């Protein structure tokens, strides 16, 4: 038996106004958003499906950082409506992706549409649209990437740069910047390094979208290695 996610209709997606008229229920929009998310990106990868504030690596992060993310997640609907964005940067293995996935998961759980990509995967999907056998055109993918409620791009700067890459990344970021739509990015690169990789114009727009509070450094050692590397070896590194 279908159930209404907002507790209004009988699960059909329609609210009866009178004997001849019905209007759409809010649960229809939620279902449409989820369907859109399934057509974009990778979804929440298996490794991150159980991500939470009480689990590693997030549980041992700086409390000031987790406080900011808790606040962002608590108000996820308002933040997405207002185009709030976040930029996590730091060394490899410090937990940037886990934090980003936590926010994306919260957005999906609230019924919002989310597209999750690594930068190399995003560029590969764009390239695929130029194949004659592709089921989707470039403009179809571009429209989805720029209208989804939250675009999550992991490992920005991991791609081999070229004029084509600069053009593609700028086009997506610029469109979301103009329309004030939310984005989450993670990168191992510092500001000047990132400008060299994806271009000053793109970085400028990301900085404007995120604001001072939304650019968050994640410091520390590589937590992935720390899980198995002997403590004495970590101390000597």
C-alpha positions in Angstrom: 0.0 0.0 0.0 1.6 3.3 -1.1 2.3 5.8 1.8 2.4 9.6 1.5 5.9 10.8 2.6 4.4 14.1 3.7 1.4 12.6 5.4 -1.2 14.4 3.4 -2.6 12.2 0.6 -3.6 8.5 0.5 -0.3 7.6 -1.2 -1.6 8.2 -4.7 0.1 11.5 -5.0 -3.2 13.4 -5.4 -5.4 15.3 -3.0 -9.1 15.3 -3.7 -10.6 18.8 -3.8 -14.1 17.8 -4.8 -15.8 15.0 -6.7 -14.3 16.1 -10.0 -11.1 17.8 -9.1 -7.8 16.8 -7.5 -4.5 18.6 -6.9 -1.0 17.2 -6.7 0.4 16.4 -3.3 3.8 17.5 -2.1 5.0 13.9 -2.1 4.9 13.8 -5.9 7.7 16.4 -6.0 9.8 14.3 -3.5 9.4 11.2 -5.7 10.4 13.2 -8.8 13.5 14.6 -7.1 14.6 11.1 -6.1 14.1 9.8 -9.6 16.2 12.7 -10.9 19.0 11.8 -8.5 19.0 8.2 -9.6 19.8 9.4 -13.2 22.7 11.5 -12.1 26.2 10.7 -10.7 27.1 7.7 -8.7 24.7 8.0 -5.8 26.1 7.4 -2.2 28.9 4.9 -2.7 28.6 1.7 -0.6 31.6 2.7 1.6 29.8 5.9 2.7 26.2 4.7 3.1 26.6 4.4 6.9 28.4 7.8 7.3 27.4 9.7 10.5 28.6 12.1 13.1 29.1 9.2 15.5 31.3 7.2 13.1 34.9 7.4 12.1 36.5 9.5 10.7 34.0 12.2 11.5 33.7 11.3 15.2 37.3 12.2 15.9 37.4 15.4 13.8 37.8 18.9 15.3 34.6 19.8 17.1 34.4 23.2 15.5 34.2 21.6 12.1 31.6 19.1 13.0 29.6 21.8 14.7 29.5 23.7 11.4 28.4 20.6 9.5 25.7 19.7 12.1 24.3 23.2 11.7 24.3 22.9 7.9 22.7 19.5 7.9 20.1 20.6 10.5 19.0 23.4 8.2 19.6 21.5 4.9 16.4 22.5 3.2 16.9 26.2 3.9 20.5 26.1 3.0 19.8 24.5 -0.4 17.0 26.9 -1.0 19.4 29.7 -0.4 22.2 28.2 -2.5 24.6 27.7 0.4 27.8 25.9 -0.7 30.8 24.3 1.0 34.4 23.7 0.0 36.5 21.2 1.9 40.3 21.2 1.3 43.2 19.5 2.9 45.6 16.6 2.7 44.7 13.1 1.4 42.7 11.0 3.8 41.6 13.7 6.3 37.9 13.0 5.9 36.8 15.6 3.4 34.8 13.1 1.3 33.1 11.6 4.4 31.9 15.1 5.4 30.7 15.8 1.9 28.9 12.5 1.7 27.2 13.2 5.0 25.7 16.4 3.7 24.7 14.8 0.4 23.0 11.9 2.3 21.1 14.5 4.4 19.9 16.2 1.3 18.7 13.0 -0.3 17.0 11.9 3.0 15.1 15.3 2.9 13.8 14.5 -0.6 16.2 16.8 -2.5 17.9 15.9 -5.8 21.6 15.3 -5.5 24.3 14.5 -8.1 27.5 13.0 -6.8 30.6 12.8 -8.9 34.4 12.6 -8.7 35.8 15.1 -11.1 37.3 12.4 -13.3 33.9 10.6 -13.5 32.1 13.9 -14.2 34.4 14.7 -17.2 34.1 11.1 -18.4 30.3 11.4 -18.5 30.5 14.7 -20.3 32.8 13.2 -22.9 30.5 10.2 -23.4 27.7 12.5 -24.5 29.7 13.3 -27.7 29.6 9.6 -28.6 27.1 9.0 -31.4 25.7 6.1 -29.5 25.1 8.1 -26.3 21.5 8.0 -25.1 21.8 11.5 -23.8 23.0 14.7 -25.4 25.5 17.1 -23.9 22.7 19.7 -23.2 20.6 17.1 -21.4 23.4 16.3 -19.0 24.4 20.0 -18.6 20.8 20.9 -17.8 20.6 18.2 -15.1 24.0 19.1 -13.6 23.0 22.8 -13.4 19.4 22.4 -12.1 19.9 19.6 -9.5 19.4 20.8 -5.9 22.9 19.9 -4.8 25.9 19.1 -7.0 28.7 17.3 -5.1 32.1 17.1 -6.9 34.8 15.1 -5.2 38.6 15.4 -5.9 38.5 18.7 -7.8 41.9 19.0 -9.3 42.5 15.3 -9.7 41.9 15.5 -13.5 44.5 16.2 -16.1 43.9 19.8 -17.1 43.4 21.1 -20.6 41.5 23.9 -22.3 38.6 21.5 -22.7 38.5 20.7 -19.0 38.7 24.3 -18.0 35.8 25.1 -20.3 33.6 22.3 -19.0 34.2 23.0 -15.3 33.7 26.7 -15.8 30.5 26.3 -17.6 28.9 24.1 -14.9 30.2 26.2 -12.0 29.3 29.5 -13.6 25.7 28.4 -14.4 25.2 27.3 -10.8 26.7 30.5 -9.5 24.4 32.6 -11.7 21.3 30.6 -10.5 22.5 30.5 -6.9 22.4 26.7 -6.6 24.3 24.8 -4.0 27.5 22.9 -4.6 29.9 20.9 -2.4 33.5 20.4 -3.5 36.4 18.6 -2.0 40.0 19.1 -3.1 43.6 18.3 -2.0 44.8 21.5 -3.6 45.4 24.9 -2.0 43.9 28.1 -3.6 46.7 28.9 -6.0 47.2 25.3 -7.0 43.5 25.0 -7.7 43.5 28.1 -9.8 46.3 26.6 -12.0 44.2 23.4 -12.3 40.7 24.7 -13.0 41.2 28.4 -13.7 41.0 31.6 -11.7 37.5 32.4 -12.9 36.1 29.1 -11.7 37.8 29.4 -8.3 36.5 32.9 -7.9 33.0 31.8 -8.4 33.4 28.9 -6.0 34.8 31.2 -3.3 31.8 33.6 -3.8 29.3 30.7 -3.6 30.9 29.3 -0.4 31.8 32.5 1.3 34.3 32.8 4.1 32.4 30.4 6.4 32.0 27.8 3.7 35.6 27.3 2.8 36.7 24.7 5.4 40.3 23.3 5.8 40.4 19.7 7.0 43.8 19.1 8.6 45.5 16.0 10.0 47.1 12.7 9.0 45.9 10.3 6.4 43.2 8.4 8.4 43.0 5.6 5.9 46.6 4.7 6.4 46.3 5.3 10.2 43.8 2.4 10.5 46.5 -0.2 9.8 49.8 1.6 10.1 51.6 0.9 13.4 51.5 3.9 15.9 55.4 4.0 16.1 55.6 4.2 12.3 53.1 7.0 12.2 55.1 8.9 14.8 58.3 8.5 12.9 56.7 9.7 9.5 
